[in-house]
Amino acid sequence: MTTNERAGTTLIAASIAIVGVMVTHPTGRDAAGAGHGLSTIVHAVAIIAELALLLGLLGLTAHLRSQRDLAVAALVTYAAATMSLIVAAIAAGWIEPPTAGTLNHSFATVGFGLAAIAIILWSIAMWFEQFSRPLAVLGAVSGGVILFGLLHGPELAMHGFGGVVTLLLVIWMGWTGLALRRRS
Protein backbone atom coordinates (compact mmCIF):
# COMPACT_ATOMS: atom_id res chain seq x y z
CA MET A 1 0.00 0.00 0.00
CA THR A 2 1.36 3.43 -0.93
CA THR A 3 1.65 6.42 1.38
CA ASN A 4 -1.26 8.09 -0.44
CA GLU A 5 -3.41 4.99 -0.01
CA ARG A 6 -2.61 4.74 3.70
CA ALA A 7 -3.18 8.46 4.28
CA GLY A 8 -6.41 8.40 2.27
CA THR A 9 -7.71 5.33 4.08
CA THR A 10 -6.86 6.91 7.43
CA LEU A 11 -8.73 10.11 6.52
CA ILE A 12 -11.78 8.15 5.38
CA ALA A 13 -11.83 5.91 8.47
CA ALA A 14 -11.36 8.85 10.85
CA SER A 15 -14.12 10.79 9.05
CA ILE A 16 -16.48 7.85 9.50
CA ALA A 17 -15.53 7.71 13.20
CA ILE A 18 -16.29 11.43 13.56
CA VAL A 19 -19.71 10.88 11.97
CA GLY A 20 -20.26 8.16 14.58
CA VAL A 21 -19.26 10.62 17.29
CA MET A 22 -21.74 13.18 15.90
CA VAL A 23 -24.59 10.64 15.85
CA THR A 24 -23.95 9.34 19.37
CA HIS A 25 -22.79 12.60 20.97
CA PRO A 26 -24.70 13.12 24.20
CA THR A 27 -26.67 16.29 24.88
CA GLY A 28 -27.53 18.29 27.96
CA ARG A 29 -26.96 16.56 31.27
CA ASP A 30 -25.63 13.42 29.58
CA ALA A 31 -22.80 15.48 28.06
CA ALA A 32 -21.69 16.85 31.40
CA GLY A 33 -18.47 14.92 31.73
CA ALA A 34 -18.05 12.99 34.97
CA GLY A 35 -15.64 10.42 33.54
CA HIS A 36 -18.05 7.56 32.88
CA GLY A 37 -20.69 6.29 30.53
CA LEU A 38 -21.52 7.18 26.95
CA SER A 39 -19.94 10.63 27.17
CA THR A 40 -16.54 9.18 28.03
CA ILE A 41 -16.66 6.62 25.22
CA VAL A 42 -17.81 9.14 22.62
CA HIS A 43 -15.13 11.64 23.58
CA ALA A 44 -12.41 8.96 23.68
CA VAL A 45 -13.34 7.96 20.12
CA ALA A 46 -13.28 11.65 19.14
CA ILE A 47 -9.73 12.00 20.49
CA ILE A 48 -8.51 8.93 18.62
CA ALA A 49 -10.23 10.10 15.42
CA GLU A 50 -8.67 13.57 15.68
CA LEU A 51 -5.21 12.03 15.98
CA ALA A 52 -5.94 9.77 12.99
CA LEU A 53 -7.06 12.80 10.96
CA LEU A 54 -3.78 14.52 11.79
CA LEU A 55 -1.86 11.46 10.66
CA GLY A 56 -3.78 11.27 7.39
CA LEU A 57 -3.26 14.98 6.79
CA LEU A 58 0.47 14.45 7.19
CA GLY A 59 0.19 12.26 4.08
CA LEU A 60 -1.69 15.02 2.25
CA THR A 61 1.01 17.50 3.24
CA ALA A 62 3.72 15.19 1.90
CA HIS A 63 1.80 14.83 -1.36
CA LEU A 64 1.53 18.59 -1.99
CA ARG A 65 5.24 18.94 -2.77
CA SER A 66 5.13 21.97 -5.05
CA GLN A 67 3.17 23.88 -2.39
CA ARG A 68 5.21 22.60 0.55
CA ASP A 69 5.27 25.87 2.52
CA LEU A 70 1.48 26.29 2.42
CA ALA A 71 0.90 22.61 3.17
CA VAL A 72 3.29 22.62 6.13
CA ALA A 73 1.68 25.80 7.49
CA ALA A 74 -1.68 24.05 7.21
CA LEU A 75 -0.34 20.96 9.00
CA VAL A 76 1.09 23.01 11.88
CA THR A 77 -2.18 24.93 12.19
CA TYR A 78 -4.19 21.70 12.15
CA ALA A 79 -1.88 20.20 14.79
CA ALA A 80 -2.76 23.14 17.06
CA ALA A 81 -6.44 22.60 16.20
CA THR A 82 -6.11 18.92 17.15
CA MET A 83 -4.61 19.83 20.51
CA SER A 84 -7.46 22.27 21.18
CA LEU A 85 -10.12 19.76 20.14
CA ILE A 86 -8.54 17.09 22.35
CA VAL A 87 -8.70 19.43 25.36
CA ALA A 88 -12.36 20.15 24.49
CA ALA A 89 -13.08 16.41 24.34
CA ILE A 90 -11.31 15.80 27.65
CA ALA A 91 -13.34 18.57 29.26
CA ALA A 92 -16.61 17.17 27.91
CA GLY A 93 -15.78 13.55 28.68
CA TRP A 94 -14.02 13.66 32.05
CA ILE A 95 -14.40 17.01 33.85
CA GLU A 96 -17.40 17.79 36.04
CA PRO A 97 -19.69 20.72 35.16
CA PRO A 98 -19.76 23.72 35.15
CA THR A 99 -16.04 23.89 34.40
CA ALA A 100 -16.43 21.27 31.67
CA GLY A 101 -18.84 23.40 29.63
CA THR A 102 -16.65 26.50 29.69
CA LEU A 103 -13.48 24.59 28.79
CA ASN A 104 -15.22 22.53 26.13
CA HIS A 105 -16.77 25.54 24.44
CA SER A 106 -13.60 27.65 24.53
CA PHE A 107 -11.26 24.97 23.22
CA ALA A 108 -13.75 23.67 20.64
CA THR A 109 -14.19 27.19 19.24
CA VAL A 110 -10.42 27.68 18.96
CA GLY A 111 -9.96 24.16 17.54
CA PHE A 112 -12.65 24.55 14.88
CA GLY A 113 -11.33 28.00 13.96
CA LEU A 114 -7.78 26.69 13.53
CA ALA A 115 -9.07 23.67 11.57
CA ALA A 116 -10.93 26.02 9.22
CA ILE A 117 -7.77 28.08 8.64
CA ALA A 118 -5.77 24.90 7.99
CA ILE A 119 -8.33 23.66 5.46
CA ILE A 120 -8.23 27.00 3.67
CA LEU A 121 -4.42 26.78 3.49
CA TRP A 122 -4.51 23.18 2.19
CA SER A 123 -7.20 24.18 -0.30
CA ILE A 124 -5.04 26.98 -1.69
CA ALA A 125 -2.15 24.51 -1.98
CA MET A 126 -4.46 22.00 -3.70
CA TRP A 127 -5.59 24.66 -6.17
CA PHE A 128 -2.06 25.57 -7.22
CA GLU A 129 -0.90 21.95 -7.21
CA GLN A 130 -3.96 21.06 -9.34
CA PHE A 131 -4.72 18.28 -6.87
CA SER A 132 -8.50 18.68 -7.09
CA ARG A 133 -9.93 22.06 -7.91
CA PRO A 134 -13.51 21.21 -6.81
CA LEU A 135 -12.16 19.94 -3.48
CA ALA A 136 -10.05 23.09 -3.13
CA VAL A 137 -13.14 25.26 -3.70
CA LEU A 138 -15.15 23.20 -1.19
CA GLY A 139 -12.39 23.58 1.40
CA ALA A 140 -11.98 27.31 0.90
CA VAL A 141 -15.74 27.94 1.04
CA SER A 142 -16.27 25.60 4.01
CA GLY A 143 -13.37 27.15 5.90
CA GLY A 144 -14.75 30.64 5.24
CA VAL A 145 -18.27 29.64 6.34
CA ILE A 146 -16.89 28.08 9.52
CA LEU A 147 -14.81 31.14 10.38
CA PHE A 148 -17.69 33.51 9.66
CA GLY A 149 -20.04 31.39 11.77
CA LEU A 150 -17.61 31.18 14.67
CA LEU A 151 -17.17 34.95 14.66
CA HIS A 152 -20.78 35.97 13.99
CA GLY A 153 -22.96 32.90 14.20
CA PRO A 154 -25.01 30.92 16.65
CA GLU A 155 -23.86 29.03 19.73
CA LEU A 156 -21.37 26.25 18.99
CA ALA A 157 -23.38 23.18 20.07
CA MET A 158 -22.80 19.69 18.61
CA HIS A 159 -26.49 19.36 17.79
CA GLY A 160 -26.58 22.82 16.19
CA PHE A 161 -23.91 24.94 14.52
CA GLY A 162 -21.14 22.71 15.93
CA GLY A 163 -22.69 19.80 14.04
CA VAL A 164 -22.70 21.82 10.81
CA VAL A 165 -19.05 22.74 11.36
CA THR A 166 -18.13 19.13 12.04
CA LEU A 167 -20.06 17.92 8.99
CA LEU A 168 -18.31 20.42 6.69
CA LEU A 169 -14.92 19.34 8.04
CA VAL A 170 -15.76 15.63 7.72
CA ILE A 171 -16.98 15.99 4.12
CA TRP A 172 -13.74 17.77 3.17
CA MET A 173 -11.59 15.21 5.03
CA GLY A 174 -13.40 12.21 3.51
CA TRP A 175 -13.23 13.63 0.00
CA THR A 176 -9.54 14.41 0.51
CA GLY A 177 -9.02 10.79 1.57
CA LEU A 178 -10.73 9.55 -1.59
CA ALA A 179 -8.67 11.92 -3.75
CA LEU A 180 -5.43 10.75 -2.13
CA ARG A 181 -6.34 7.10 -2.69
CA ARG A 182 -7.03 7.83 -6.38
CA ARG A 183 -3.58 9.40 -6.76
CA SER A 184 -1.74 6.25 -5.73
Rosetta blueprint (number, residue, H / E / L):
1 M L
2 T L
3 T H
4 N H
5 E H
6 R H
7 A H
8 G H
9 T H
10 T H
11 L H
12 I H
13 A H
14 A H
15 S H
16 I H
17 A H
18 I H
19 V H
20 G H
21 V H
22 M H
23 V H
24 T H
25 H L
26 P L
27 T L
28 G H
29 R H
30 D H
31 A H
32 A L
33 G L
34 A L
35 G L
36 H L
37 G H
38 L H
39 S H
40 T H
41 I H
42 V H
43 H H
44 A H
45 V H
46 A H
47 I H
48 I H
49 A H
50 E H
51 L H
52 A H
53 L H
54 L H
55 L H
56 G H
57 L H
58 L H
59 G H
60 L H
61 T H
62 A H
63 H H
64 L L
65 R H
66 S H
67 Q H
68 R H
69 D H
70 L H
71 A H
72 V H
73 A H
74 A H
75 L H
76 V H
77 T H
78 Y H
79 A H
80 A H
81 A H
82 T H
83 M H
84 S H
85 L H
86 I H
87 V H
88 A H
89 A H
90 I H
91 A H
92 A H
93 G H
94 W H
95 I L
96 E L
97 P L
98 P L
99 T H
100 A H
101 G H
102 T H
103 L H
104 N H
105 H H
106 S H
107 F H
108 A H
109 T H
110 V H
111 G H
112 F H
113 G H
114 L H
115 A H
116 A H
117 I H
118 A H
119 I H
120 I H
121 L H
122 W H
123 S H
124 I H
125 A H
126 M H
127 W H
128 F H
129 E H
130 Q L
131 F L
132 S L
133 R H
134 P H
135 L H
136 A H
137 V H
138 L H
139 G H
140 A H
141 V H
142 S H
143 G H
144 G H
145 V H
146 I H
147 L H
148 F H
149 G H
150 L H
151 L H
152 H H
153 G L
154 P L
155 E L
156 L L
157 A L
158 M L
159 H L
160 G L
161 F H
162 G H
163 G H
164 V H
165 V H
166 T H
167 L H
168 L H
169 L H
170 V H
171 I H
172 W H
173 M H
174 G H
175 W H
176 T H
177 G H
178 L H
179 A H
180 L H
181 R H
182 R H
183 R L
184 S L
